[in-house]
C-alpha cells in the first residue's frame, strides 16, 4: 500500500530541504584552496555589455568556472586603480547562484554587483525607473536548500543601493520582486497573486542568489531595469532589448563598486 500524500504534503517535502549538517561536497574538492585575487566582482547577464567591457578594458583571465557541459572564464580589469572581477553568467537561479559561490572561491571576491532586466508587473510604477528590490518571492528551488522556508527573502543591501542611487540622482522605485525559474509560466492567476502580495517585477535569479550569498556570508548588491510588461490582457516586449543590454547599468554598477 502507498501512503496518500496531499498536495500540501508534497509542498512540505519540496521546501523542507534546508539542512544544517556538514556538506559532503566542497568547493576545494574541485578548485583547491580559496583564491585571493579580487574582492569585488560584477555578475553580467548581458553578452552585449560584456562585449563592451571586452572592447574598452584590458581584461585578464583570472579563473575558470567549469562543468561537464560549459566553461565560464572569470576576468579582471582595472577601475580607478582597483582590480575588479567580471564574468558573463548564465540566466536562471541555479547556475547564476552556483556560479557566484564558485567565483568567490576561485577569486576571493566577497562583494558581488549583479544587474539585469526584469518584467514589470505595474508599468505605472516602474516606467522610466530602475527597480531596487527589497524582497524576492521564492518561486524557485535553490533558495530552499540555503535558508529556512519562507515566501520571501529580504534583499540585504537594498538600503545601501538606495543610498547610492539617491546620491547620483538615478530614478528608481523600491519594491518586492518575484523570482521564478519556470520559463513561460507567468500565468494570469500567478501574476495577479504576486501583484496582490506587492511584487512590482518578475525575474529569474535574485531569490536564489540572495539566499546563497547569505549562507556563504557574501554581499550581493542588485538592481533591475524593467523591460517587458506583463498584463492580463496583453504582453508588451518593446523595451526588453534595451533593458537587457543598456550600458547605463554598467555605469551604475561601477558607481556601486566605488561606494562599497
Secondary structure as GFF3:
##gff-version 3
##sequence-region A 1 260
A	DSSP	alpha_helix	7	15	.	.	.	ID=ss1
A	DSSP	alpha_helix	28	31	.	.	.	ID=ss2
A	DSSP	beta_strand	40	44	.	.	.	ID=ss3
A	DSSP	alpha_helix	47	56	.	.	.	ID=ss4
A	DSSP	beta_strand	60	66	.	.	.	ID=ss5
A	DSSP	beta_strand	71	79	.	.	.	ID=ss6
A	DSSP	beta_strand	82	88	.	.	.	ID=ss7
A	DSSP	alpha_helix	93	107	.	.	.	ID=ss8
A	DSSP	beta_strand	111	120	.	.	.	ID=ss9
A	DSSP	alpha_helix	123	126	.	.	.	ID=ss10
A	DSSP	beta_strand	130	139	.	.	.	ID=ss11
A	DSSP	three_ten_helix	142	145	.	.	.	ID=ss12
A	DSSP	beta_strand	152	154	.	.	.	ID=ss13
A	DSSP	alpha_helix	158	167	.	.	.	ID=ss14
A	DSSP	beta_strand	172	180	.	.	.	ID=ss15
A	DSSP	alpha_helix	188	196	.	.	.	ID=ss16
A	DSSP	beta_strand	199	203	.	.	.	ID=ss17
A	DSSP	alpha_helix	206	215	.	.	.	ID=ss18
A	DSSP	beta_strand	219	230	.	.	.	ID=ss19
A	DSSP	beta_strand	235	236	.	.	.	ID=ss20
A	DSSP	alpha_helix	240	245	.	.	.	ID=ss21
A	DSSP	alpha_helix	248	259	.	.	.	ID=ss22
###
